[in-house]
């Protein structure tokens, strides 16, 4: 599949967090979901991948995520 590389070279930590957030949105109470979402925003905002994504966007290039 020509789109598979986008997922395999993407921000894996963010993908894992999104998967967990989708699950919690369906099966957990809103307060628990919202607390977890806020925790993930803080945690993921401090990663190397987040910084790489911001720099790549500013420099108009494809990001090179490392999973950290």
C-alpha positions in Angstrom: 0.0 0.0 0.0 1.4 3.4 -1.0 0.2 5.0 2.2 1.6 2.5 4.6 5.0 4.4 4.8 3.2 7.4 6.3 2.2 5.3 9.4 5.5 3.5 9.7 7.6 6.6 9.5 5.2 8.8 11.5 5.2 9.8 15.2 4.7 6.4 16.8 4.2 7.9 20.3 1.4 10.1 19.1 -0.3 7.3 17.2 -0.2 5.1 20.4 -1.7 8.0 22.4 -4.4 8.6 19.9 -5.3 4.9 19.9 -5.6 4.9 23.7 -7.6 8.2 23.6 -10.1 6.7 21.1 -10.6 3.7 23.4 -11.0 5.8 26.5 -13.5 8.1 24.7 -15.8 5.1 24.2 -15.4 3.2 27.4 -14.4 5.6 30.2 -16.1 8.5 31.9 -15.5 12.0 30.4 -13.5 13.3 33.4 -11.1 10.3 33.2 -10.7 10.8 29.5 -10.1 14.5 29.7 -7.5 14.0 32.5 -5.6 11.5 30.3 -5.8 13.7 27.3 -4.2 16.6 29.2 -1.5 14.3 30.5 -0.7 13.1 27.0 -0.6 16.7 25.6 2.0 17.6 28.2 4.0 14.4 27.8 4.0 14.4 24.0 4.8 18.1 23.8 8.1 17.4 25.5 9.2 14.7 23.1 11.9 14.9 20.5 9.4 14.0 17.8 7.2 17.0 18.7 10.2 19.3 18.4 11.2 17.7 15.1 7.6 18.1 13.8 7.6 21.8 14.6 11.0 22.4 13.1 10.1 20.4 10.0 6.9 22.4 9.5 8.7 25.7 9.9 11.4 24.6 7.5 8.9 23.2 5.0 10.3 19.7 4.9 9.2 16.2 5.9 9.8 15.4 9.5 12.2 12.6 10.5 10.6 11.0 13.6 12.7 8.8 15.9 10.1 7.6 18.4 11.5 9.6 21.3 
